[in-house]
């Protein structure tokens, strides 16, 4: 069995992306496979877990009652919608539309009670909400307008601004970049979003996607380990997949690409590494140290794009 065959022997959420990004399949075949995400497999299973009140696990960003297991629980509405977006579920599917309508009307943010698609105060959360809303066709211009005014002096964003932080973080910056890119893909770029994205991209590129600007060291070992789902966490593969989606090439990401190549085992299947701790609805992989279809898909499409 080839690596492509192994990737295709999986869930529709992976299969349609393999067909599109690695298989050069006809768009009609890709669309037909993508349509299955809402009806079977992980996508259908996740949609079915939404409560009648429009929430997943009873809460917007945290489950209710709060799960007391180790780590942050990942079962609430925000992370469930993020996962549906990453599955690539068809936003026009009637099941999906019902789920989004329910979620929109019933999930105020715990921080201050604002509506889900109006966002809250943390840039990393707003980046996620912007990406979700733009993907599902919701009005999230207010979040975009806010984020483009919140760029810090070094070019990126940080969730801890409310607590006095004046320097950007890799985690927050990538989250905002993903949101702004999804917004531009859905509604078109503006002068402001283009400038903000360029600023955030330069923040990461100046640091070669992994290093401190001041010392050149890698400050967080986990940035060099690839996991899925990444949730809020930054790592080099997630950053490269963003630049692939944005089609922004720069020689300063060469070291990051070389890292991806160095992690390819002899059988061509990248491993799952450094998974986040916390309650989940269901597992998508076989565990750390095992071959990962999600990491393999993302690594292969990054390398294919880079070498094109």
C-alpha positions as CSV (number, residue, x, y, z in Angstrom):
1,X,0.0,0.0,0.0
2,X,1.4,3.4,-1.0
3,X,1.3,6.4,1.4
4,X,-1.5,7.9,-0.7
5,X,-3.5,4.7,-0.6
6,X,-3.0,4.7,3.2
7,X,-4.3,8.3,3.4
8,X,-7.3,7.5,1.3
9,X,-8.1,4.5,3.5
10,X,-9.6,6.8,6.1
11,X,-12.3,9.3,6.9
12,X,-13.9,11.6,4.2
13,X,-12.5,14.6,6.1
14,X,-9.0,13.4,5.1
15,X,-9.9,11.8,1.8
16,X,-11.3,14.9,0.1
17,X,-8.2,16.9,1.1
18,X,-5.8,14.2,-0.2
19,X,-7.8,14.1,-3.5
20,X,-7.6,17.9,-3.9
21,X,-4.1,18.7,-2.5
22,X,-2.1,15.5,-3.4
23,X,-4.1,13.6,-6.0
24,X,-5.1,16.3,-8.6
25,X,-8.5,14.7,-8.8
26,X,-11.3,16.3,-10.8
27,X,-13.1,19.1,-8.8
28,X,-16.4,17.2,-9.2
29,X,-14.9,14.1,-7.5
30,X,-13.4,16.2,-4.8
31,X,-16.7,18.0,-4.1
32,X,-18.6,14.7,-4.0
33,X,-16.2,13.3,-1.4
34,X,-16.3,16.6,0.6
35,X,-20.1,16.4,0.7
36,X,-19.8,13.1,2.6
37,X,-18.0,14.9,5.6
38,X,-21.3,16.1,7.0
39,X,-23.1,12.8,6.5
40,X,-20.7,10.1,7.7
41,X,-17.5,9.6,9.7
42,X,-16.0,12.2,12.0
43,X,-17.9,15.2,10.6
44,X,-21.3,13.6,11.0
45,X,-20.3,12.3,14.5
46,X,-19.3,15.8,15.6
47,X,-22.4,17.5,14.3
48,X,-24.5,14.9,16.1
49,X,-22.9,15.9,19.4
50,X,-24.3,19.4,19.3
51,X,-26.9,19.9,22.0
52,X,-30.5,21.1,21.3
53,X,-29.4,24.3,23.0
54,X,-26.9,24.9,20.2
55,X,-23.9,24.2,22.4
56,X,-21.3,21.5,22.4
57,X,-20.6,20.2,25.9
58,X,-22.8,22.9,27.4
59,X,-20.5,25.8,26.9
60,X,-18.9,28.2,24.4
61,X,-15.2,28.0,25.2
62,X,-15.3,25.6,28.2
63,X,-17.7,22.8,28.9
64,X,-20.4,23.0,31.5
65,X,-19.9,21.6,34.0
66,X,-16.2,22.2,33.7
67,X,-14.3,19.0,33.1
68,X,-11.9,18.3,35.9
69,X,-9.7,15.9,34.0
70,X,-6.0,16.9,33.4
71,X,-5.4,19.6,30.8
72,X,-7.9,21.9,29.1
73,X,-11.0,20.2,27.8
74,X,-11.5,20.6,24.1
75,X,-15.2,19.7,23.8
76,X,-16.9,23.0,24.0
77,X,-18.5,24.9,21.1
78,X,-15.5,27.0,19.9
79,X,-13.1,24.0,19.5
80,X,-15.9,21.9,18.0
81,X,-16.6,24.5,15.3
82,X,-12.9,24.9,14.7
83,X,-12.6,21.1,14.1
84,X,-15.6,21.1,11.7
85,X,-13.8,23.9,9.7
86,X,-10.6,21.9,9.7
87,X,-12.5,18.8,8.5
88,X,-13.6,21.0,5.6
89,X,-17.3,20.3,6.1
90,X,-19.4,21.9,3.4
91,X,-20.8,25.1,4.8
92,X,-23.8,24.9,2.5
93,X,-25.0,21.5,3.7
94,X,-28.4,21.8,5.4
95,X,-27.2,19.9,8.5
96,X,-24.3,22.3,8.8
97,X,-26.4,25.4,8.3
98,X,-28.8,24.3,11.1
99,X,-25.8,23.7,13.4
100,X,-24.3,27.1,12.7
101,X,-27.6,28.9,13.1
102,X,-28.0,27.2,16.5
103,X,-24.4,28.0,17.6
104,X,-24.6,31.6,16.5
105,X,-27.7,32.3,18.5
106,X,-26.9,30.4,21.7
107,X,-23.1,30.8,22.4
108,X,-22.2,34.1,24.1
109,X,-18.6,34.2,25.2
110,X,-18.1,33.5,28.8
111,X,-15.7,36.5,29.2
112,X,-18.3,39.2,28.7
113,X,-21.4,37.7,27.2
114,X,-20.9,39.1,23.6
115,X,-22.3,37.1,20.7
116,X,-20.0,34.4,19.3
117,X,-19.4,36.0,16.0
118,X,-18.8,39.4,17.5
119,X,-15.7,38.0,19.2
120,X,-14.3,38.8,22.6
121,X,-11.0,40.4,23.8
122,X,-8.2,37.9,23.3
123,X,-6.6,38.0,19.9
124,X,-6.0,34.3,19.7
125,X,-9.6,33.5,20.4
126,X,-10.8,36.2,18.0
127,X,-8.5,34.8,15.3
128,X,-10.2,31.4,15.8
129,X,-13.7,33.0,15.8
130,X,-12.8,35.0,12.7
131,X,-11.7,31.9,10.8
132,X,-14.8,29.9,11.9
133,X,-17.2,32.7,11.0
134,X,-15.7,33.5,7.7
135,X,-15.6,29.8,6.7
136,X,-19.3,29.4,7.5
137,X,-20.4,32.6,5.9
138,X,-21.1,34.6,9.0
139,X,-20.8,38.4,9.5
140,X,-17.4,38.7,11.3
141,X,-16.3,42.0,9.8
142,X,-16.3,43.4,13.3
143,X,-13.7,40.9,14.5
144,X,-11.5,41.6,11.4
145,X,-11.8,45.4,11.9
146,X,-10.7,44.9,15.5
147,X,-7.8,42.7,14.8
148,X,-6.2,44.9,12.2
149,X,-6.0,47.7,14.7
150,X,-4.4,45.5,17.4
151,X,-1.1,44.7,15.7
152,X,1.7,45.2,18.2
153,X,4.9,47.2,17.5
154,X,6.9,44.0,16.6
155,X,4.3,43.1,14.0
156,X,2.2,40.3,15.5
157,X,-0.5,39.8,18.2
158,X,-0.6,38.5,21.8
159,X,-3.6,37.2,23.8
160,X,-2.0,38.7,26.9
161,X,-2.4,42.3,25.9
162,X,-5.2,42.7,28.4
163,X,-2.7,41.7,31.1
164,X,0.0,44.1,30.0
165,X,2.0,42.2,27.4
166,X,3.6,44.4,24.7
167,X,5.4,41.7,22.7
168,X,3.8,39.3,20.2
169,X,3.5,35.6,20.6
170,X,3.8,32.9,17.9
171,X,0.6,31.2,19.1
172,X,-1.6,34.3,18.9
173,X,0.0,35.6,15.7
174,X,-0.6,32.4,13.8
175,X,-4.2,32.2,15.0
176,X,-4.9,35.8,13.8
177,X,-3.2,35.1,10.5
178,X,-5.3,32.0,9.9
179,X,-8.4,34.1,10.7
180,X,-7.5,37.0,8.4
181,X,-6.6,34.6,5.5
182,X,-10.0,32.8,5.8
183,X,-11.7,36.2,6.0
184,X,-10.0,37.4,2.8
185,X,-10.8,34.1,1.0
186,X,-14.5,34.5,1.9
187,X,-15.0,38.3,1.6
188,X,-12.0,39.6,-0.3
189,X,-8.9,41.5,0.9
190,X,-8.9,45.1,2.1
191,X,-6.0,47.4,2.4
192,X,-6.1,46.9,6.1
193,X,-6.3,43.1,6.2
194,X,-3.5,42.9,3.6
195,X,-1.2,45.1,5.7
196,X,-2.0,43.3,8.9
197,X,-1.3,39.9,7.3
198,X,1.9,41.1,5.9
199,X,3.0,42.4,9.3
200,X,2.2,39.1,11.0
201,X,3.9,37.1,8.4
202,X,7.0,39.2,8.6
203,X,7.0,38.7,12.4
204,X,7.2,34.9,11.9
205,X,9.5,35.0,8.9
206,X,12.0,37.2,10.7
207,X,12.2,34.4,13.3
208,X,12.5,31.6,10.7
209,X,9.1,30.3,12.1
210,X,10.9,29.0,15.2
211,X,13.6,31.2,16.7
212,X,13.9,34.1,19.0
213,X,14.9,37.3,17.1
214,X,17.3,38.3,19.9
215,X,19.3,35.1,20.4
216,X,18.4,32.7,17.6
217,X,17.4,30.0,20.1
218,X,14.2,27.9,19.8
219,X,12.4,28.9,23.0
220,X,9.7,26.2,23.0
221,X,10.7,22.6,22.1
222,X,7.1,21.8,21.3
223,X,7.3,24.1,18.3
224,X,9.4,21.5,16.6
225,X,6.9,18.7,17.3
226,X,3.9,18.1,15.1
227,X,0.5,17.3,16.6
228,X,-3.1,17.2,15.5
229,X,-5.5,18.8,16.3
230,X,-3.2,21.8,17.1
231,X,-6.1,23.7,18.8
232,X,-4.4,27.0,19.9
233,X,-0.8,25.6,19.9
234,X,1.8,26.8,17.5
235,X,4.2,24.5,15.7
236,X,6.3,24.7,12.6
237,X,4.1,22.4,10.5
238,X,1.0,24.4,11.3
239,X,2.8,27.6,10.4
240,X,4.1,26.1,7.1
241,X,0.6,24.9,6.2
242,X,-0.7,28.5,6.7
243,X,2.0,29.9,4.4
244,X,1.1,27.2,1.8
245,X,-2.6,28.2,2.0
246,X,-1.6,31.8,1.6
247,X,0.9,30.9,-1.1
248,X,3.6,33.0,0.5
249,X,7.1,31.7,-0.2
250,X,10.2,33.1,1.5
251,X,13.7,31.6,1.8
252,X,13.6,32.3,5.6
253,X,11.2,29.3,5.9
254,X,13.8,26.9,4.4
255,X,15.0,25.7,7.8
256,X,11.4,24.9,8.8
257,X,10.9,23.0,5.6
258,X,14.1,21.1,6.2
259,X,12.7,20.2,9.7
260,X,9.6,18.7,8.1
261,X,11.8,16.7,5.7
262,X,14.0,15.4,8.5
263,X,11.0,14.0,10.3
264,X,9.8,11.8,7.4
265,X,10.3,8.2,8.5
266,X,11.5,5.6,5.9
267,X,7.9,4.5,5.2
268,X,6.9,8.1,4.4
269,X,4.3,8.4,7.2
270,X,5.0,11.2,9.6
271,X,4.3,10.5,13.3
272,X,2.0,12.1,15.8
273,X,3.9,14.1,18.5
274,X,3.3,16.0,21.6
275,X,-0.5,15.8,21.7
276,X,-2.4,18.3,23.8
277,X,-3.8,16.9,27.1
278,X,-7.5,17.3,27.8
279,X,-10.9,15.7,27.2
280,X,-12.0,15.2,23.6
281,X,-15.2,14.1,21.9
282,X,-13.3,11.2,20.2
283,X,-9.8,10.4,19.0
284,X,-8.7,11.2,15.5
285,X,-5.3,9.4,15.6
286,X,-3.7,6.3,17.3
287,X,-1.6,8.3,19.7
288,X,1.8,9.9,20.0
289,X,4.6,7.9,18.3
290,X,2.2,6.3,15.8
291,X,1.8,7.2,12.1
292,X,-0.5,10.2,11.7
293,X,-2.6,10.7,8.7
294,X,-3.2,14.3,9.5
295,X,0.5,15.1,9.9
296,X,1.3,13.1,6.8
297,X,-1.3,14.9,4.7
298,X,-0.2,18.3,5.9
299,X,3.6,17.6,5.6
300,X,3.2,16.1,2.1
301,X,1.1,19.1,0.8
302,X,3.6,21.6,2.3
303,X,6.5,19.8,0.6
304,X,4.7,19.5,-2.7
305,X,3.9,23.2,-2.6
306,X,7.4,24.2,-1.6
307,X,8.9,22.2,-4.4
308,X,6.5,23.3,-7.0
